[in-house]
């Protein structure tokens, strides 16, 4: 339910750095009770902070079912500092940002506020280097003060707050790494990798050619079982932390090759079910690979755009792949058919094609 209040915007500028691993989505989704103001105390009692933002590489985006974006990650850090979770409400335009803040649909505009929202009545907090502008209603002075104090206190620490760090429950911290191995270990002996026996064993559980699973593993980690990406994906098959948990792979087992492959195959089976309506097995493989890389939400958005523009949503090459490539363009990711916003589609496009090419090479190895 909307909170009825009269909003005057106060712009708050923060320093943004690179990404930090975010918290899971907020469990608080119930509408708030209508009242004159919804300041810091009410936000803390309610248990969540609502930000209004837009899709974009610097603001907010989804990757493999998890949430990223510099502005989002800083907002999440502030929310945790006041003891609440974070809810994101995505707006498709700057006019929507303004109208929804004025209507009380959010507590903070957490993206680069355009000049049209920066009036003489706004107050400014400026960072030392990279500046990003946020907006808060002057009707919420306690929230304004808390946010301003947090920015001043953390002014030299904002880069660290928005940098991904992979931590275990025991407190161990991992940093991104990837050690590249040869794509084929010994062609004469018919060996692709040290893990061929595991690919053979678990590929049967998803009815895949084991060499396809091996080709995917090389694309993911170059056969490094301890690989960690800059986005936080881990292990031989690069499982994201939430994804690993959802397929039964614990943090302590995520770098264990067999556990990681087993979890990846469970995910492949889930995606196979998700795209079971695609009759062609070859086409379904393309969509499973794309969804493994980007998340099914983004792939389904590209299918929706393909349908909108008269292409076949169940065919990859020359149809859906073209709209995957457009998913970093705001002219497309802001369309109403797109439910999951921005993502860097060139990576997914190359991911599918590279695996298919490598699979053809691996087929030279005895099945």
N, C-alpha and C positions, 0 to 999 in steps of 0.2 A: 504494500500500500504506500502511496506517495506520502512523504512528509510535507505538509504545507508550510512553507517559509518563504520569506522574501530575501533573495540573494543579491548581495553585492560581492563582486569577486576580489579576492586578494591573491595576487600572484606570488608564488614561492618558487624560487629558482634553486636547483640543486646540481651538484656535480654528478655526472654519470660515468661509470666505467664499463667494464665488460661483465659477462653474466656470472651469476651465482646460482647454485641449485635452489629452486623454489620449494615451498611447502606444497603438499597436496591441496587440491581444491577445498574450499571451505565447506563444512557440513551444514552451515547455517544458511538456509534458503527461505525461511519464513519471512513474509512481509512484516515491516515494522509498524507499530501502532502510530497512527496519525497524531502529531503533536506540534506545538508551536516551533520548537527547536529540537535539534538532535545533536547535541554537542558532545564533548569528549566523554563525560560521565555516562551519557546514554549509550554511546558507542561501546564503551567498556561493559556496561551492563548487558547489552544486546549480544556481545561476543564477536562482532565482526566489523571491519572497516570496509566500506564500499568505495571502490575507485571507478571513475569514468575514464575510459581511455579509448584509443583507436588501435586497430591492427597495424603492425609494422615491425621491421627488424629491430628498431631501437625502443619501441614501446611495449608491445605485447604480441606473442605468437605461441602456437602450440608446436611441439616436436615430439613425435612418438608418444603422444598422450600426456606429455608433461608440459609445464608452462614456463616460458622464458620471456626475455625482453628486459632491457636495462631499466626502463622506468618501472616496470612491473616488479622487478627484483628489489629495487630500492623501496617501493611502496610496501612490499612484503616485509622487508626488514623493519620499517617504521611500525607496521601493524604488530609485529612480534614485540617491539619495544614497549608498546602500550598494552600488551597482554591479550590481543585479539587475533582472529584469523582474517584472511583477506578474501573478499569477493570481487570479481571483475565484471563490470558491465561495459560491453563494447558498443561504441557509438560509431555510426557510419559517416558522420560529418561534424564539422566544428559547430554548426548551428545546433545539432543534437546534443553535443557536449554542453553547450550553454543552457539550452532549454531544460535539460534533465537535471543539471545542477540547480537551476532556479526552481524547479519543481520538487527538489529534495530527493531525487532518485539516487543520489550519490553524495559522498562526503568530500571527496577530493577529485579534481580533474588531474589525472596523473599522466600527462603527456605534454608535449611542447605546446603551450597555450599560444595561439596565434595573436597577432597584433590586434585583431578585431575584439578580443576579449580583454585586452590590457588597457584599461581606462585610467584616467588621472586619479580615480578613487582607489585604485589598487595600491597595495604595499608590496615592496620587493625585498627579497632576500637573494643575494647573488653569491654564486660560487666563485672560486679563484680561477678556474680554467674553463672546462666545458660547462656551459650553462644550459639548463633545461627548466622550463617554467611550469609550475603547478598552480592550481587555483583552489581556494577554499572560500566559503561564504563568511562574510564578516559577522553574520548572525551566530557563528560558532567560534567565539573568541578563545575558548579553552583549547579547542582542536588546533586553531591557528597558532597559539602560543606553544603548544606541545610539539607541533611539527617544526616551527621555527627553532625551538630549543634543540630538537633532535638534529636538525641540519647543522646548526652551529657546533654542537658537540662532536658530530661525526664528520665535519667538513674535510678533515684530512684522511678520513677512513672510508669515504664513500666508494673509492675504487675497490678496496678490499671487500666491502659489503656486497658489491655487485660482481664478484669474481667467483666462478664455480669452484667449489671445493668438495671433493667426495670424501665423506667421513663415515666410518663404521660406528656401530654402537659403542665399541670399546674406545673410541676417540681417535683411531688411526686415520690419518689424512693421506689421500692418494692424489697424485698430480697426473695430468695428461701425458700419455706415452704410447709409442707404437714402434715395435721392432719389426722391420720388414724381412720376411723370408722369401725365397724363390717361389714363384707360383707353381712350379712342379719340382718335387724333390729328386726324383730319379725316373725319367720316362722309360729308360731301358728296362728297369725292374718293375715298371707299372706302379710306381709310388707317387702319389700327388703330395702327401703330407705325412707328418707323424701321426695324424689323427684319422687316417683312412678307415681303420677298424671301427671307430666310433661313428663316422659318417655312414658306413655301410650298415651298422646296427640300427641307428636311429632314423635313417632315411626310410627304412621299411615301415616305420610307424606313421609316416605321413604320405606313403606311396609315392615318394620321389626317387629319381635316379640319385644315387649317393654322390655322383660326380657333380650334380647340380648343387647339392648341399655344400660340397667342398668349394665350389666356385663362389657361392654366397659367403662362406666363411673367409675366403681370401679377400673378397671385396670389403668385408667388414673389418677384419683385423690383420690381414696379411699373415694369418696363422700364428699370431701372437696371443697366447691365452691370457696374458696379463695386460692387454691393451686397454687404454682408457681414452675416450675421445674428449674433446673440449666441451661437449655437451653433457658429458657424464655417463655415456654408454660404456659398458664394461665387458671384458672377456672376449673369448674367441668369436662369439656371434653377436657381440656388442649389445647386450641387453641393458635397457635403461633401468634405474633402480626400482621404480614402481612396477614396470613390466616384469622384471625378475621376480619380484614378490608375487605378482599375480599368477605366474606360471610355476610357482613353488620352488624358486631358487633363492636361497637365503644369501645375505650379504657375505657370510663366511665361505659360501660355496660358489660365488659368482665367477671366480677366477679358476675354478676347477673345470678342465675341459669337458668332461663327460656331463657334469651338472649343467654347464652353460649350453651345450648342444641339446641336451634333453629339454631344457626350458625353451630353447629356440624352436624345436620341433613342436612343442605344445602350442606355441604362438602361431606357427605355420598352420597347424590344424585348425586353430580358431579362425584364422583368416581364410582358410579353405572353406570353412562352413559359411563365413560371412559372404563369400563370393560363389557360393554353390549354384546360384542361378545362371552363372556363365558356363555354358555347356562345353565349350572348347577347352580341353585341358591345357593346351598350350597358352591360350589367352588367359585362363585363370591363373597360371603361373606368373604371367606378367603383372597381374593385379595384386597377387599375393606379395611378390617382391617389392612392388611400389609401396604397398601398405606397410610392409615390414620396415621399410626405410622412412616413410613419412608419417605413418599412422593412417588408418582407414578413413578417418574423417576428411583429411585433405584429398585423398584419392576419390572419395565419393563426391566431394565438391567439384573436382575436375570432371567427373562423369556427368554431374548435373549441368555443367557448362557445355560439355560436348552435346548433350541432349538439347540444350537451349539453342545452340547454333547449328543444329541439323546433322550432327555427327553421331556415330554409333557408340553409345556409352559402354558397350560390352566388348569393344575392340580397342586394343592399345595403339598399335602402330598406325599413324596417320589419323587417329581419332582422339582418344583421350590423352595421349602423350603430348599433343599440341597444346592442350589446355593446362596440363601440368606445368609446362614451360611458362605459362602466363600467370602463374599463381603468385609471383612476386610483384606483379603490376597492380597498383591500387585501382586501376580502371576495371579490373576483373575481381580482385579479392574483396572489393567493397560492394559487389553486386549482391542482391538479396538471395540469389541461389547459393551463395557461398556461406556456409555455416561455421567454418573453422578458420577463416581469415588467411592472412599472409603465410606463405612458406616458400622456401627457396627451391623451386621446382626443377631447376637445372641439375641439382644434385640427384634427385630421384630419377630423372630422365636418364642421366649417365649411369646411375646405379643399375637400373634394369638392363640397359643395353650392354654394359660391361660384363655383367654376370652371364647374360645369354652368349656373348662372344667367348668368354672363358669356358663356359660349359661345353661349347663346341670343341674347343681345344682339349678339354679333359676327356672328351668322348674317345680320344685316341687310346686312353688307358682302358684296359680290359674291365668290363662291367662285373 
